Amino acid sequence: MLIFRELAALVHGTVGLRLREQDADAIRTWISQRAAEYGLAIASYLKQLREGSHQGRFEREQLTLRLTTGETYFNRDQALFALLSRELIPMLIHSRSDQRKLKIWSAGCSTGEEAYTLGMLMDEHATLLAGWDVEIIATDINSEALSIARRGIYRDWSFRSMDNLQRQKYFRPNGRHWEIDEGLRQRVRFQHLDLFSDPVPNLSVGVAGFDLILCRNVFIYMQPDAVSSISSKLSSALVDGGFFVAGHGELLGHNLPGLRTRVYPEAVILQKKNRAEACARHSDLVVAAPKIKSAVHSKELKSPKPLARRMPEKMVHSRADDSQADFQKWMIEAWACANRGQSGIANDLCNLATAEKPLDPWPYYLKAQLAQESGDDSYAREMLDRVIYLDDSHVAAYIELASILDHEGNAIRARRVRRAACRVLSKMDSNERIRPYESSTAAEMLAFIELHLDQPSVVGLTGKVDYRHEIAHRVHGT
């Protein structure tokens, strides 16, 4: 069977994704099972996986689903949608007033919540868009997710960032679920598309000429060359002046010809240059984080002083070679800024760190803590999910994710996450210190979590009990 290097090259070459070492055995087993189901030798099945046939496309879809997660919900990243409504949509309406036409693409739409959120956004501007031709296209590689999207029936969990008034306006009860308004459903066209393999732009299927493209939480799973290839495709599918929105920090460090950055507090937005600008000298752009303001001279409003954080000791004391010296420097300063209440600077430094080492979980972990302190549990949960994807032994991420899930009323998943933390801790040396809770050992933390398995998590953020202090009190009697 394939060794890891060969398996990683196969995954990279067929679907553009990174293969984590902890997923390798599961993928080998899956390949063996698929080959057996078709009565094929492994080599023959791998040949089929690479083919452009319908069956080859289906197998690549199945492989992709085993290496990615499709979680989404309405109004995911409320700050971004507020930015779209307040700034970008009005700009597009003004610039397209002669054509009276807008075309929008939700790329990697999963079960459709983002695409329908865009439909609601257009409805908010219905007066300005009266008589306009507004087209929303949503694509994904997951055929089952697209079927769910077309039905437009969702559970309560999809509405965790939507207020009741908005839900009542656009949905009607359907048993224990909610069904989307038929008029809104008709506004969105869902279709199957493989961003990695399929041609884009593609006029024959209408995937071209977009004024706005959202492709969020897709690039995090991909190899750098696949990110560059897909982002280049998406850029080519934009009209001049069109906007391209990726997930937070997903395109940092990537060369994106023909695009300029527009930096807002909520997000970095990319805009397609016109032909004259694109042909000008220095037109190619490497997306970078916003400039860091001096910690001494910054005039940003400071949030209330948070609990003092300790940067993980193994990170502080590890010997940094040249390739990670900048990463170490940025992360040390980011933790220091976070402890001083300079959350904006800390976030910017985390963005620089992820551009240098996109697979390191610690910048995302710190961003999750900062998000919790600002009251954005939704973004914090997203960052913690990313931490666990990158490092499925990251105990602190499991613990703090469980706390957020408890707060959101999702007790079932919170319990599942705490159980995952227990499994990790049970495999560790009992005396190993847990980052960043350096004063607590694996045995102490395991005993504490098991004791509270059916109770809400306790974490030292946003008014919750400090986990480190609680463990010290319960275990050491201090």
C-alpha positions as CSV (number, residue, x, y, z in Angstrom):
1,M,0.0,0.0,0.0
2,L,1.1,3.6,-0.5
3,I,3.5,5.1,2.0
4,F,2.6,8.5,3.4
5,R,4.6,10.5,0.9
6,E,3.0,8.8,-2.1
7,L,-0.5,9.0,-0.5
8,A,0.0,12.8,0.2
9,A,1.1,13.3,-3.4
10,L,-2.0,11.4,-4.7
11,V,-4.3,13.5,-2.6
12,H,-2.6,16.7,-3.6
13,G,-2.6,15.8,-7.3
14,T,-6.2,14.7,-7.5
15,V,-8.1,17.1,-5.3
16,G,-5.5,19.7,-4.3
17,L,-5.8,19.0,-0.5
18,R,-3.2,18.5,2.2
19,L,-3.1,15.1,3.8
20,R,-2.5,15.1,7.6
21,E,-0.5,12.2,8.9
22,Q,-3.3,11.3,11.3
23,D,-5.7,10.9,8.4
24,A,-3.4,8.7,6.3
25,D,-4.5,5.3,7.7
26,A,-8.2,6.2,7.3
27,I,-7.6,7.2,3.6
28,R,-5.6,4.0,2.9
29,T,-8.4,1.9,4.3
30,W,-11.0,3.9,2.3
31,I,-9.0,3.4,-0.9
32,S,-8.8,-0.3,-0.3
33,Q,-12.6,-0.5,0.4
34,R,-13.5,1.5,-2.7
35,A,-11.2,-0.7,-4.9
36,A,-12.8,-3.9,-3.4
37,E,-16.3,-2.6,-4.0
38,Y,-15.5,-2.1,-7.7
39,G,-13.6,-5.4,-7.9
40,L,-10.5,-3.5,-8.9
41,A,-6.8,-3.7,-8.0
42,I,-5.5,-0.8,-6.0
43,A,-3.5,0.5,-9.0
44,S,-6.6,0.3,-11.3
45,Y,-8.8,2.2,-8.8
46,L,-6.1,4.9,-8.4
47,K,-6.1,5.3,-12.2
48,Q,-9.9,5.7,-12.1
49,L,-9.6,8.3,-9.4
50,R,-7.4,10.4,-11.7
51,E,-9.6,10.1,-14.8
52,G,-11.9,12.8,-16.1
53,S,-14.8,10.4,-16.4
54,H,-18.1,10.7,-14.4
55,Q,-17.0,7.9,-12.1
56,G,-13.6,9.6,-11.6
57,R,-15.3,12.8,-10.7
58,F,-17.5,11.0,-8.2
59,E,-14.6,9.3,-6.5
60,R,-12.7,12.6,-6.2
61,E,-15.8,14.1,-4.6
62,Q,-15.9,11.3,-2.1
63,L,-12.2,11.6,-1.3
64,T,-12.7,15.4,-0.8
65,L,-15.5,14.8,1.6
66,R,-13.3,12.6,3.8
67,L,-10.7,15.3,4.2
68,T,-12.9,18.4,4.7
69,T,-15.8,19.5,6.8
70,G,-18.8,21.3,5.4
71,E,-20.2,23.1,8.5
72,T,-21.9,26.3,7.8
73,Y,-24.8,28.4,9.0
74,F,-26.7,31.6,8.2
75,N,-25.0,34.9,8.7
76,R,-21.7,33.2,9.4
77,D,-19.3,36.1,10.3
78,Q,-21.9,38.7,10.9
79,A,-19.3,41.5,10.7
80,L,-18.5,40.5,7.1
81,F,-22.2,40.5,6.1
82,A,-22.6,43.9,7.7
83,L,-19.7,45.2,5.7
84,L,-21.2,43.8,2.5
85,S,-24.5,45.5,3.3
86,R,-23.0,48.8,4.4
87,E,-20.2,49.2,1.9
88,L,-19.7,46.7,-0.9
89,I,-23.3,46.2,-2.2
90,P,-24.0,49.9,-2.4
91,M,-20.7,50.4,-4.3
92,L,-21.7,47.7,-6.7
93,I,-25.2,49.1,-7.2
94,H,-23.7,52.5,-7.9
95,S,-21.1,51.2,-10.4
96,R,-23.5,48.9,-12.2
97,S,-26.4,51.4,-12.4
98,D,-26.1,51.5,-16.3
99,Q,-26.3,47.8,-16.7
100,R,-28.8,47.2,-13.8
101,K,-27.4,43.8,-13.3
102,L,-25.6,42.0,-10.5
103,K,-24.1,38.5,-10.5
104,I,-22.9,36.8,-7.3
105,W,-21.2,33.5,-6.6
106,S,-21.0,31.5,-3.4
107,A,-18.1,29.1,-4.2
108,G,-17.9,26.1,-1.8
109,C,-21.4,26.8,-0.6
110,S,-21.9,23.5,1.2
111,T,-25.6,23.2,2.3
112,G,-26.5,26.6,1.1
113,E,-26.7,28.9,4.1
114,E,-24.2,31.4,2.8
115,A,-25.9,31.6,-0.6
116,Y,-29.3,32.2,1.0
117,T,-27.8,34.8,3.4
118,L,-26.6,36.6,0.2
119,G,-30.2,36.4,-1.1
120,M,-31.5,38.0,2.1
121,L,-28.8,40.7,1.7
122,M,-30.1,41.5,-1.7
123,D,-33.6,41.7,-0.3
124,E,-32.5,44.3,2.1
125,H,-31.6,46.4,-0.9
126,A,-34.8,45.6,-2.8
127,T,-35.8,49.2,-3.3
128,L,-32.5,50.1,-4.9
129,L,-32.5,46.9,-7.0
130,A,-36.1,47.2,-8.2
131,G,-36.1,46.2,-11.9
132,W,-32.5,44.8,-11.7
133,D,-31.4,41.4,-12.9
134,V,-29.8,39.9,-9.8
135,E,-28.3,36.3,-10.1
136,I,-26.9,34.3,-7.3
137,I,-25.0,31.1,-8.2
138,A,-23.8,28.7,-5.5
139,T,-21.5,25.7,-6.2
140,D,-19.9,22.9,-4.3
141,I,-18.3,19.5,-5.0
142,N,-20.6,17.8,-2.5
143,S,-23.7,16.5,-4.3
144,E,-25.5,15.6,-1.1
145,A,-24.9,19.0,0.4
146,L,-26.3,20.6,-2.8
147,S,-29.5,18.5,-2.5
148,I,-30.0,19.8,1.0
149,A,-29.4,23.3,-0.2
150,R,-32.0,23.0,-3.0
151,R,-34.6,21.7,-0.5
152,G,-34.0,24.7,1.7
153,I,-35.1,23.0,4.9
154,Y,-32.9,23.5,8.0
155,R,-32.6,22.6,11.6
156,D,-32.4,25.2,14.5
157,W,-28.6,24.8,14.6
158,S,-28.3,26.6,11.2
159,F,-29.8,29.7,12.7
160,R,-27.5,30.2,15.6
161,S,-26.3,33.6,14.2
162,M,-29.7,34.7,13.0
163,D,-32.3,36.6,15.1
164,N,-35.9,35.4,15.3
165,L,-37.3,38.3,13.3
166,Q,-35.1,37.5,10.3
167,R,-35.9,33.8,10.6
168,Q,-39.7,34.5,10.7
169,K,-39.4,36.8,7.7
170,Y,-37.7,34.3,5.4
171,F,-38.7,30.9,6.8
172,R,-41.8,29.0,7.8
173,P,-42.0,26.1,10.2
174,N,-41.8,22.6,8.7
175,G,-42.3,20.1,11.5
176,R,-39.3,20.4,13.7
177,H,-37.4,22.3,11.0
178,W,-37.6,25.5,9.0
179,E,-38.3,25.8,5.3
180,I,-37.0,28.8,3.3
181,D,-39.3,31.2,1.6
182,E,-40.1,30.0,-2.0
183,G,-39.2,33.4,-3.5
184,L,-35.8,33.4,-1.8
185,R,-35.2,29.8,-2.9
186,Q,-35.8,30.8,-6.5
187,R,-33.2,33.5,-6.3
188,V,-30.3,31.0,-5.9
189,R,-29.2,28.5,-8.5
190,F,-27.2,25.6,-7.1
191,Q,-24.8,23.5,-9.3
192,H,-22.1,21.0,-8.9
193,L,-18.5,22.3,-9.5
194,D,-15.0,21.1,-8.6
195,L,-13.0,24.3,-8.0
196,F,-9.7,22.3,-8.3
197,S,-10.4,20.4,-11.5
198,D,-13.2,22.1,-13.4
199,P,-12.5,25.0,-15.8
200,V,-13.3,28.5,-14.5
201,P,-14.4,30.8,-16.0
202,N,-16.9,28.7,-17.9
203,L,-19.4,30.5,-20.0
204,S,-21.3,27.3,-20.9
205,V,-22.5,26.8,-17.4
206,G,-22.7,30.5,-16.4
207,V,-19.7,30.5,-14.1
208,A,-18.2,33.8,-15.3
209,G,-18.8,37.5,-15.2
210,F,-19.3,37.9,-11.4
211,D,-19.5,41.2,-9.5
212,L,-19.0,39.5,-6.1
213,I,-17.4,36.1,-5.3
214,L,-17.4,34.6,-1.8
215,C,-15.1,31.6,-1.3
216,R,-14.6,31.2,2.5
217,N,-13.1,28.4,4.6
218,V,-12.1,26.5,1.5
219,F,-8.5,27.3,1.1
220,I,-7.6,26.2,4.7
221,Y,-7.6,22.6,3.5
222,M,-5.5,23.1,0.4
223,Q,-1.9,22.9,-0.7
224,P,-0.4,26.4,-1.5
225,D,-0.2,25.7,-5.3
226,A,-3.9,24.7,-5.3
227,V,-4.8,27.9,-3.4
228,S,-3.0,29.9,-6.0
229,S,-4.6,28.1,-8.9
230,I,-8.1,28.3,-7.6
231,S,-7.8,32.0,-6.5
232,S,-6.5,32.8,-9.9
233,K,-9.5,31.1,-11.5
234,L,-11.9,33.0,-9.3
235,S,-10.1,36.3,-10.1
236,S,-10.5,35.5,-13.8
237,A,-14.2,35.0,-13.2
238,L,-14.7,38.5,-11.8
239,V,-15.6,41.5,-13.9
240,D,-13.5,44.7,-13.6
241,G,-14.2,46.3,-10.2
242,G,-15.7,43.1,-8.8
243,F,-15.0,41.9,-5.3
244,F,-13.5,38.6,-4.1
245,V,-13.9,37.6,-0.4
246,A,-12.0,34.7,1.1
247,G,-11.9,33.5,4.7
248,H,-9.9,35.4,7.3
249,G,-6.2,35.2,6.5
250,E,-6.6,32.4,4.0
251,L,-4.9,34.2,1.1
252,L,-2.1,35.9,3.1
253,G,1.2,35.5,1.3
254,H,-0.3,34.3,-2.0
255,N,0.5,36.1,-5.3
256,L,-2.8,37.3,-6.8
257,P,-2.3,39.1,-10.2
258,G,-4.8,41.8,-11.1
259,L,-6.2,42.3,-7.6
260,R,-6.0,45.2,-5.2
261,T,-6.7,45.1,-1.5
262,R,-9.3,47.1,0.3
263,V,-8.7,46.9,4.1
264,Y,-11.7,47.3,6.4
265,P,-11.8,46.6,10.2
266,E,-14.0,43.6,9.4
267,A,-12.0,42.0,6.6
268,V,-9.5,42.4,3.8
269,I,-11.4,42.5,0.5
270,L,-9.8,41.9,-2.9
271,Q,-11.0,44.0,-5.9
272,K,-10.4,43.2,-9.6
273,K,-8.4,45.9,-11.3
274,N,-9.4,47.2,-14.7
275,R,-7.3,46.2,-17.7
276,A,-5.2,49.4,-17.7
277,E,-4.4,48.9,-14.0
278,A,-3.7,45.2,-14.5
279,C,-1.2,45.9,-17.3
280,A,0.6,48.6,-15.3
281,R,3.9,48.0,-13.6
282,H,3.8,46.2,-10.3
283,S,0.2,45.1,-10.9
284,D,0.8,41.7,-9.3
285,L,-0.1,41.7,-5.6
286,V,1.0,39.6,-2.7
287,V,-1.8,39.8,-0.1
288,A,-0.4,41.0,3.2
289,A,-1.8,41.6,6.6
290,P,-2.7,45.3,7.3
291,K,0.2,47.3,8.7
292,I,0.9,46.9,12.3
293,K,0.3,50.0,14.4
294,S,3.0,50.8,17.0
295,A,2.0,49.3,20.3
296,V,3.2,52.5,21.9
297,H,1.5,55.0,19.6
298,S,-1.7,53.0,18.9
299,K,-4.9,55.0,19.5
300,E,-7.2,52.0,19.3
301,L,-9.8,51.7,22.0
302,K,-8.7,49.1,24.5
303,S,-11.0,46.5,25.7
304,P,-11.2,45.7,29.4
305,K,-8.0,44.1,30.6
306,P,-8.3,40.4,30.0
307,L,-7.0,37.6,32.1
308,A,-3.2,37.4,31.8
309,R,-2.3,34.8,29.2
310,R,0.9,32.8,29.2
311,M,2.4,31.9,25.9
312,P,2.9,28.1,25.7
313,E,6.4,27.4,27.2
314,K,7.3,25.0,24.4
315,M,6.7,27.7,21.9
316,V,8.7,30.3,23.8
317,H,11.7,28.0,24.5
318,S,11.9,26.1,21.2
319,R,15.0,26.9,19.1
320,A,13.8,28.9,16.1
321,D,15.7,28.4,12.8
322,D,15.7,31.1,10.2
323,S,12.5,29.9,8.6
324,Q,10.5,30.4,11.7
325,A,12.3,33.2,13.5
326,D,9.7,35.8,12.3
327,F,6.9,33.5,13.3
328,Q,8.3,33.2,16.8
329,K,8.8,37.0,17.1
330,W,5.3,37.8,15.9
331,M,3.7,35.2,18.2
332,I,5.6,36.4,21.3
333,E,4.6,40.0,20.6
334,A,1.0,38.9,19.8
335,W,0.6,37.2,23.2
336,A,2.1,40.3,24.9
337,C,-0.3,42.6,23.0
338,A,-3.2,40.5,23.9
339,N,-2.3,40.7,27.6
340,R,-2.1,44.5,27.3
341,G,-5.6,44.6,25.8
342,Q,-4.4,45.5,22.3
343,S,-6.5,43.0,20.6
344,G,-6.3,44.6,17.1
345,I,-2.6,44.5,17.1
346,A,-2.5,41.0,18.4
347,N,-4.9,39.8,15.6
348,D,-2.7,41.5,13.0
349,L,0.4,39.8,14.3
350,C,-1.5,36.5,14.3
351,N,-2.3,37.1,10.6
352,L,1.4,37.7,9.9
353,A,2.2,34.5,11.8
354,T,-0.3,32.4,9.8
355,A,1.1,33.7,6.6
356,E,4.5,32.5,7.6
357,K,3.3,29.1,9.0
358,P,-0.3,28.5,7.9
359,L,-0.4,25.0,9.5
360,D,0.6,26.1,13.0
361,P,-2.4,26.0,15.3
362,W,-1.3,28.6,17.9
363,P,-2.1,31.8,16.0
364,Y,-5.7,30.5,15.5
365,Y,-5.9,29.6,19.1
366,L,-5.0,33.1,20.2
367,K,-7.4,34.6,17.7
368,A,-10.1,32.4,19.2
369,Q,-9.4,33.8,22.7
370,L,-9.5,37.3,21.4
371,A,-12.8,36.7,19.7
372,Q,-14.3,35.3,22.9
373,E,-13.3,38.4,24.8
374,S,-14.9,40.6,22.2
375,G,-18.1,38.5,22.4
376,D,-17.8,36.9,19.0
377,D,-18.3,33.3,20.0
378,S,-19.2,32.3,16.5
379,Y,-15.7,33.3,15.1
380,A,-14.0,31.9,18.2
381,R,-15.7,28.5,17.5
382,E,-14.6,28.7,13.9
383,M,-11.0,29.3,15.0
384,L,-11.0,26.5,17.5
385,D,-12.4,24.1,14.9
386,R,-9.5,25.1,12.7
387,V,-7.0,24.5,15.6
388,I,-8.4,21.0,16.1
389,Y,-8.3,20.3,12.4
390,L,-4.6,21.3,12.3
391,D,-3.8,19.5,15.6
392,D,-6.3,17.0,16.8
393,S,-4.4,16.6,20.1
394,H,-4.8,20.3,21.1
395,V,-6.4,19.8,24.5
396,A,-7.0,23.5,25.2
397,A,-8.9,23.9,22.0
398,Y,-11.2,21.1,22.9
399,I,-11.8,22.5,26.3
400,E,-12.6,26.0,25.2
401,L,-14.7,24.8,22.2
402,A,-16.8,22.8,24.7
403,S,-17.3,26.0,26.7
404,I,-18.6,27.9,23.7
405,L,-20.9,25.0,22.7
406,D,-22.3,24.9,26.3
407,H,-23.0,28.6,26.1
408,E,-24.8,28.2,22.8
409,G,-26.9,25.4,24.2
410,N,-25.4,22.6,22.1
411,A,-24.8,20.2,25.0
412,I,-24.6,17.1,22.8
413,R,-21.7,18.4,20.8
414,A,-20.1,19.9,23.9
415,R,-20.1,16.5,25.6
416,R,-18.6,14.9,22.5
417,V,-15.8,17.5,22.4
418,R,-15.0,16.9,26.1
419,R,-14.9,13.2,25.4
420,A,-12.4,13.8,22.6
421,A,-10.3,15.8,25.1
422,C,-10.4,12.9,27.5
423,R,-9.2,10.5,24.8
424,V,-6.2,12.7,24.0
425,L,-5.4,13.2,27.7
426,S,-5.6,9.5,28.4
427,K,-2.9,8.7,25.9
428,M,-0.5,11.3,27.3
429,D,2.1,10.9,30.0
430,S,0.3,11.6,33.3
431,N,2.8,14.2,34.3
432,E,3.0,16.1,31.0
433,R,2.1,19.7,31.3
434,I,-0.8,21.0,29.2
435,R,-0.3,24.0,27.0
436,P,-1.1,26.8,27.8
437,Y,-2.3,25.6,31.2
438,E,1.3,24.9,32.2
439,S,0.6,24.4,35.9
440,S,-1.8,21.5,35.2
441,T,-0.7,17.9,34.3
442,A,-2.5,15.6,31.9
443,A,-3.7,13.4,34.8
444,E,-5.1,16.4,36.8
445,M,-6.9,17.8,33.8
446,L,-8.3,14.4,32.8
447,A,-9.7,13.8,36.3
448,F,-11.2,17.2,36.3
449,I,-12.9,16.9,32.9
450,E,-14.2,13.5,33.7
451,L,-15.7,14.8,36.9
452,H,-17.5,17.6,35.0
453,L,-18.3,15.6,31.8
454,D,-22.0,16.2,32.1
455,Q,-21.7,19.8,33.4
456,P,-20.8,23.0,31.5
457,S,-17.2,23.5,30.7
458,V,-15.2,26.1,32.7
459,V,-12.8,28.4,30.9
460,G,-11.1,31.6,32.0
461,L,-12.7,33.8,29.4
462,T,-15.6,36.2,29.0
463,G,-16.9,35.8,32.6
464,K,-16.6,32.1,32.8
465,V,-14.7,30.4,35.6
466,D,-11.0,30.3,35.0
467,Y,-10.1,26.7,34.2
468,R,-6.5,27.0,35.5
469,H,-7.7,28.5,38.8
470,E,-10.5,25.9,39.1
471,I,-8.1,23.0,38.5
472,A,-5.7,24.4,41.1
473,H,-8.5,24.7,43.6
474,R,-10.0,21.3,43.0
475,V,-6.8,19.3,42.6
476,H,-4.3,21.1,44.8
477,G,-6.7,22.7,47.3
478,T,-5.2,26.2,46.6
